[in-house]
Structure formats: C-alpha cells, structure tokens
Amino acid sequence: MKKIINPFDYATEICTPLPGGVLLTTQAEGRVDTMTIGWANIGRTWNKPTVVVYVRTGRFTHSLLEKNSEFTVNVPLGSYDKTILGKAGTTTGRKVDKIKEFGLTLEKPQVISVPGIKEFPLTLECKVIYKSNIKIADVHCDTVPDLYPPEISNPDVARNNEEHTLYVGEIVSAYIIE
C-alpha cells in the first residue's frame, strides 16, 4: 500500500540521509538499475516540485537515464540494511543485477515507468525536465581535486575524473510504501 505525500512535508527525511546515501533507480531496455547518490537537492524549479540529482557520465545508471528520462529517488525510513547503500554505490549494474543480488523488492510505480524499492520506502517518482553536463573547470569548490582525481579514469571507481550530468527531475508522484 502507498501513502501519497507532499514531498516538501518530508524534506528533512529526504535530505538528512544524503551524506550516507539514498538510492536512485532507473529502468530502460528491460533492465532496472539502482545506485547510491549522496548529492541531491529538493525544491521548486520553473514552478514545479523538483529534485536535482547528479550522475557520473560513465555510470551504467547514466546510460539508462539517457534512454529513459524517468527515475525514482528511494529514501530509507526507520531501520534498513545500510550495507545496501555501500554495495549499490560500488557495484556496477553493467555486470550485476543489483535488485536480485541485494534482495530488493520492486514496487509498481504510480505515474512513471520506473519502480520504487520497498526497502527504501519514501519514493519520489520523477521525470527529467532539464539536464546539463557539469564541466569540472567551471566548478569553483575546494573539494574538486578529491571528488574528481585527475589520475583516476576508471568508471567503476567511486571517485574518478568523469564529470557528472545534472538532472532536474519534476516530482510527479511522492509516496511512502507501507
């Protein structure tokens, strides 16, 4: 059962776990993939409720998002298996079916084609309304050398020199899976 929510009423529950991660889930060409993200913003863009997420260009999730511009953000509530976040952030979906491997349960979506994840029950269903590739040279932040180490080009390593794509997703449905 799903309890429909106003995502802004749950902004604290959405933003608080970000440093430890939440899941971003995509689906295209018969494949569902999920990955851990720690960077996101919730707010309003162009008078629409939105969430902004960042995905490195070499990630399998990125390739799926480029084929299907819908995604879910899946947020933990209460107790949950914290090892899933570590595994979902370091395992590539190119080689592993993460949903099966991590024992996750897919939940039928309300509006979009991408499912939620029952074990991470606060779910935002989103449709991309804008995207832009971030140019590292244009980022003026002292953490850039650590977040984009120039000597690491391997897309399967968490921190590498690949840039991110910024996706602005309109929140078209939000709910808690009960």
N, C-alpha and C positions, 0 to 999 in steps of 0.2 A: 504494500500500500504506500502511496505517496502523499505526503502533506505538502501542498503548494505553499510557497513562502514568498515574501518580498525579500529579494537578496540584500537590500540595504539594511533590513532589520537584523541581518546576520553578518554584517560587515566585520565585526570583531571576530566571530567564529571562522570567517574566511581568511582574514589577514593574519591572525595570531599564529597559525601553524606554518605560515610560509617559510620562515627560516629553516624549519625542519623538512618542509616539502608538502605538497599536495599532488594529486595526480591529474594529468591532462590526458584525455583519451580521444583517439581519432579512429576513423574507420574508412577504408577505401578498398576497392577491388577484392572484397571478401575477407579482408584482414582487419582485425581490431587490434590496436596497439595502445599502450598506456606508458607514460613516462613521468618521472618526478620533476616538478618545477618548483623553484623557490623564489622566482621573480614574477610578480603579477600585481596589478592594480585594479581596484573596482571603483567605478564612478559613473559619470554621465559624459557621453560624447555625442555631439550632434543631436541633443535632446533624447538620447536613447540610453537605457541602462547598459553599461558595458563592463567587460573585463579585458584587460590588456595582458597578454602573455608573450613570452619570449622563447623562441625555439631555435637552437643552433641549426644552421643550414645543412649540416651533414647527418643529422639525426634521421632515423627511419620515420619517426613521427612527423618530421618536417615534410618528407616525401609524401606521406599520406595526406597531410593538411593541404598540400599543393594540389592534390587530386580531388579532395572533398573539403570544402571550406566550412565544415561544421566540426565542433568539438565539445566535449564536456570537461568541466573542471570538477573534480571529485575531492571533497574535503572530509577528513576524518572528524568524527564526533565521538566523545567518550573513549573507551578503551579500544585499541586496534593493534594489529601486528605491525610494529614500527619497522621490522626488517623488510617489509614490502617496499617501503619508500627507498631504502638503500639499494635493494635489488632492481627496482624499476628505474632507478637513475643510473645504474651501471651495466645493465644488460641490454643488448640491442635486440629490437624486435625483428631485425632482418633475419636472425638465426634462431630465435626462440619465440614461441607463442607465450607471451608473458601472462596472459589471462589464465591459461591452462597451467603453466609452470608454477605460478604463485597461488593457485587455488582461488582465484577471484570469481565472483558471481556477477554476470552482466544483467543489468536491469533495463527493460524495454523503455526507450525514450518517450517523452510526451509529444515533442514537436519535431525534432530533427531526426536524422538517421543514425546518430551515434549513441550507443547505450551509456548508461551510468554504471557505477560499480557499487554494489550493495554494501561492501565492507567500508566504503568511504561515502557515507550516505548523504551528505549535503552536496547536492548536484546543481550545477549551473549548465544549462544547455545553451550553446552559443552558435551564432552564425557570423562568420568573418565579414565585417563591413569595410575594413581597411587593413592593408598590410604594407610594411616597408622594411627593406633590408637596412640594418644598422651598419654604419661604416665605423670601424674601430677608431680611425683617425679623427672622427668627429665627436668621440666620447671624451669628455674632459673630466675625468674622475681618477683619483689616485689608485684605485683598485684595478685599473685596466691591465697592468702587467701581470698581476696574479690571475685575473679572470680569463685573459687571452694570452697565455705564454707563447711567444713567437716561435719557440723551438719545438712545440708540440703540434703536429698536424693530423694526428690520428683521430678520426671522428668517434671512435669507440672509447676515448678517454674523456672523462667528465669535463675537465678544463683543457681546452685546446685553442688553437688560433683561428678557429672558424667563427665567423660573425653570426649574429642572431637575426632572425626575422621577427619583427614586432607585429603581432596580430591583435587587432581590436575586434573583439567579438561582442556582437549585440546579444545580451542575455534575453533569450526568447521564452525561457521557462526556468523556474528555480523550484526545487523541492527537497524534502528530506525523505529518504527511503526508510520506512518504518517496518 
